[in-house]
Amino acid sequence: MKAIAFQNPLPISDALSLQDVDLPAPQASGHDILVDVQAISVNPVDTKIRASRQPQPGQWAVIGWDAAGIVRAVGPEVTLFKPGDRVWYAGDITRAGSYAQQQLVDERIVGHMPKSLDFAQAAALPLTSITAWELLFDRLGVVQSNEPGKRASNERLLIVGASGGVGSILTQLARQLTSLTVIGTASRPETQAWVQELGAHHVIDHSKPLSEELKRIGIEDVTHVASLTNTDAHYAQIVQCLAPQGKLALIDDPKLPIDIMQLKRKSISLHWELMFTRSLFQTPDMIAQHRLLSEVAQLVDAGVIRSTAAEQMGSIHAANLKRAHALIESGKSRGKVVLAGF
């Protein structure tokens, strides 16, 4: 099968950073389904793993953690899917990824694809949807509203980096499924317009002090913060903006240590979200991601949530993936970058 892989962690500018190769096709067993990959999207985790993972000598590393495709075969313990099903998933960081024509994935972290989307539009959503959903409902403990989109409560969510992949879906989930006042941050006119279009009640500029930007729109503080990027750069302002007994959740990897003692005076709680935790540790509730993806698919088909695919970079091969990685690493992407077909 065709695949895009590497043998050494290299800068994306290096000719060998991602290469077109031919690898043996995998075989389904146990709870695994074998998927013919139709489309993928690229996430920051892809660039981080490409730049740091060292395969065994002579071995190829295949990465990629967002895909939509068609089930080709199923293992003997599979009960949720059958050959021919259209599926979407983010996969497992410890296994071979989606930069390949065929991929094995555990059925418990796979969902049925939305009927209303094509493969490219669908591939944009799994990883970010799982991350945003778990962050909002599992980590921050926000309760879904009986009157979605209406601000019945006095709770206020600040999303730092709202125009990126996770931010684009988190903004929609928070606006459509909760009673939170949603404030997104973005620093450029085009990304600010994108966040507004996705449903944020307010958009502020994170290149300026967050506390001053909140006061500019008449908000004194917030009860929840989702810090999705550059947490170390914004940390002091985040602590200042959070109300006493507020909650902070983050997904990025701060380059500098953050001082959690700053949270004590306000009794602020700190929450990490990593969507790979359930598959990494084979947790008893691993199937929650199957259910989550199925629910998001229903929301998409009902027109409540939209795909966040923002740029399609052509078919799936090394040259196009290098372009996608370079864009992600530039920090200037909005929404999701997708590729479709081999």
Secondary structure, 3 states (H helix, E strand, C coil): CEEEEECCCCCCCCCCCCEEEECCCCCCCCCEEEEEEEEEEECHHHHHHHCCCCCCCCCCECCCCCEEEEEEEECCCCCCCCCCCEEEECCCCCCCCCCECEEEEEHHHEEECCCCCCHHHHHCCHHHHHHHHHHHHHHCCCCCCCCCCCCCCCCEEEEECCCCHHHHHHHHHHHHHCCCEEEEECCCHHHHHHHHHCCCCEEECCCCCHHHHHHHCCCCCEEEEEECCCHHHHHHHHHHHEEEEEEEEECCCCCCCCCHHHHCCCCCEEEECCCCHHHHCCCCCCCHHHHHHHHHHHHHHCCCCCCCEEEECCCCCHHHHHHHHHHHHHCCCCCEEEEECC
